[in-house]
Amino acid sequence: MRAIIVGAGIAGLAAAQGLRLIGWDAAVYEQAEKLEPLGAGLSLSANALRALRALGLYEPVVAGAQPIRRLDLLDQRGKVLQTTDFEEFSRRYDHLAMAVLHRGDLHKGLLSKLEDGIIRTGMECVGAREAGDRIVLHFANGDAVEAACLRRHSLCGAQGAVPGVTQAFCPLHVLAGHFAGCATRDGSCPA
């Protein structure tokens, strides 16, 4: 099977690795000309770290992370209201329970297991359309990529703030009546 992923960010690279593990051939199209370590610090909880382990990416990602061993919740006077012992959770899960790292280090870890040539940079997706049982993606440079549509009722756009694919199949007015309390442009919706 072949998968086309638009966006070489965290979601796109994780999807490519997961699909690769189940035997799919994944191609990732990224609008940036060069992959660079962008962003700021972020934290990874036990669920994210467990997912990285399942993807075979735990070790390369935590190599650049700082473990969080304990978290204290304080009131405005500095009095401890609650303490969370992440060391105990780490022993229970047999991996870190929480860690912080730069987004660029997470990205580097996600890239570590993908083969050369899987990511095509400089490929800004400007549109997508259904063509029977196929999906056709259109890029700013005039290229088009076509793939079989395996599931006609959902679409995953992993391109973050550049919503070419997501907007084509799920315009914001479709989402307007279905607000779930948080906003995101990554995800799936009825196609």
Secondary structure, DSSP 8 states (H G I E B T S, - for coil): -EEEEE--SHHHHHHHHHHHHTT-EEEEE-SSSS----S-EEEEEHHHHHHHHHTT-HHHHHTT-EE--EEEEE-TTS-EEEEEEHHHHHHHHTS-SEEEEEHHHHHHHHHTTS-TTSEE-S--EEEEEEETTEEEEEETTS-EEEEE-S-TT-EEE--TT--HHHHHHS-HHHHGGG--SS--SSEEE--
